[in-house]
Amino acid sequence: MRVAQHAVVACLFLFIASVTTADQGSLRSGPNGPTWNGVCSLAVGDDTVHWAVGDSGEVLEIVNGDTNTEYNLGEGLYDLHGVAFADTNHGWIVGYKRDDPECLRGVVFRTTTGGDNPQEWTATFPVIRPGIDAPFLKVQAVSSQRVWLTCNGGYILRSNDGGVNWLATAKRDGVEYGGKPGTQGRDHEK
C-alpha cells in the first residue's frame, strides 16, 4: 500500500510540473508557469482530488488527473506554501505576504465550503507572539477542528476549533514555550 501511495504522489508531482500557464505579469513564475510549493490529496467517493498551491497565490484543484479549477488567492499578494483538507469541505492554505509592507507575515486561508473558488476562502493572520511575524510554511488537518501549522523560526501553531483561535508553541535554545500569556487569541483580520 505504501508503494502505491508513493507512486500516486510521484505522478502528482510530475503532473504539476507539466502544468503550464500564461505569464501573468507581476506574478512570480518560472518559464513554464508558477512555482508549486505544496500539495495534498483526498478521496471523494470514486474521485481523487489533489490541491496544489504556489507562489503569487496560485491554487490548482485536480480531479482524477484533470485540472478542475485554477485561480489566484489573495490577488497575488501571498506566496502559498501549504495546503491541507480534513474532508471535502474543511481546508486550509498557509503562506506569507510577498512584498512590503509586512513582508513575510504569515497568513491562513480557511474554507468550510470546499474552496472551489477564491470567494470561499477567508484570510486570517494569527499572532505567534506580539511583535513576531513569521512565514507560515506547512499545514496539517487532523480533523475539521484540529489543525497544526509550522512557521519559520521554529514556531508551531495549533487550533482545536477549526482555525478560529490559535495557540503558539516553540522550542528554541532548549527552552519550551507555549500556553504563556500573549500566545493565545483570535485571529486578526486585515
N, C-alpha and C positions, 0 to 999 in steps of 0.2 A: 504494500500500500504506500509506503514512504517513497519508493522509487517512482510510482505513478504521480504522486504529488510533486516531486521534483521535476518530472517531465512536463507537467502542466505549467509550472512556474517558468521553466525554461522556454516553453512555447510562447507563453505570455510575453516574456521579455523580448523574444525575437519578433513577435508581432508588433509590440510597442515600438521597437527600434525601427521597424519598417514603415511606421505611420509617418506620412509627410503632410505638412500643412503649408499654406501660403505664408509668405513673410508678412508679419503683422506690425510693421513699423517699429515702435519702441519696445515691443516685446522681445525678451531675451530668447534667442533660439539659435540652434545650430544650422548648418547648411541644409539639413533635411527636416527641419521643424523644431518644435520645442524640446527642451531637455526634460525628461520624465524622471522624477525623484522618488516616487513611492507608488506602490500598487497594493491592492487587496482583492480577494476573490470570495464569492459566496455562491452557494447553490440555492436556486429559487425554483422549486418544483423540478421540472425537467431541464431547466435552463441553468447555465453557468454565467454569472455576471462578474466582470472584472472592472475595477476602477483604477485609473492612473491619474496622478497629479504631478504638476511640474512647475517650472519657472513661469513667472508673469501670470499666475492664476489659472493656468491651463488645467482643465478637467476633461477626462475622457472616460466614457462608460462603454464597455464592450460586452455584448450579449451573444453567447455562442459563437465567438470569433468574429462577429461583425460589429463595426462601430455603430452604436445606437445613438449616442449623444456626445457632442463635443461643445464645450463652451468655456468662457473665461469667467472666473470668480474673483470678485473684488476689483474689477476694472483694471487689472494688470498691476495693481499696487503691491501684490504679495507674491513671494516665491513659496510654493506649496511643497511640503516635503513628506507628509504622512497622510494616509487615509485608512480608515477602518469602519466597518459596518458590523453592528451586533446582529442585525436582522435586515430584512428588506427595507424597513422604514428608518431605523436609527443609525445615523452615520456621522462621522467626524472627519474633518480635514484640518491639518495643522500646518503652520508655516510662519512666515515673518514678513514684516514690512521691508520692501526693497530699497526705498530711497528716503532721503531726508524729507521732512522731519521724522523723528522716531525710527530711524533706520534700525533694523534687526529686532524691533518689538514683536513679540510673539502674538499670533492670532489663532483662534479656534473658530472654525465654521462648523455649525451643527445643523442637522436636519432631522426631523421626525416624520417626514413625508416621502422619503425615498430619494430626494435630491436630484431628480431628473432634469431640473433647470436651475439657473442661478438664483431665482427668486425663492426657492425652497430652503436656502441656507441662511442662517443667522450668524453674523460675526460678533465675537466677544473677545475681550482682551484680559484674561485672568492675570492677577497680580501675583508674582512669585513672592516678593517682599517689597515693601515701599522703597522706591528708588532703584530697583533692579529690573531691567528689561533684558530678556534673553530670547534668542530664536527658539521656536518650538520645532522639534525635529521629527519625532515619530509618535504615533498614537496607537493604542491597543484598546479595543472594545471588548471587555469581558462579558458584559451583558448590556441591555438597553440603559441600565442605570450606572454600572461600574465601568469607568473609563480611566486609563492611565496615559500620560504623555511624558516624553522626555524632552529636556531643554538643554541648550548649551550651558556650560559651566557646572555640569553635574547635578542639576536640579531635576526633580521629578514632580509632576502634578498629578493628583488623583481626584476623582469625583465619584461620589456614591449616589448622586441624584441626577444622573444623565447629563452632566456638564453644566448645571446651574451654578453650583458652588465648587470651588477647588481648594485642596489642601496641598501646600508645597512642602516637600521634604528634600533633603540633600545630604550627602556625606562628603565632606571636604576636609582635608587635612586631618583625617581620623576623628573628626567631630560629627556626630549625628545630629541633624536638625529636623524639626518637624513638630507641628502642633503648637508652636510658640505664638504669642500674640503677633498679629500682623500677617500671619501666613494663611489665614482663612478669610474668605469673604466672597461676596457676589462678584460676578464678572462685571467689568465696567465697559459699557459700550461707548464707542467714539462716535 
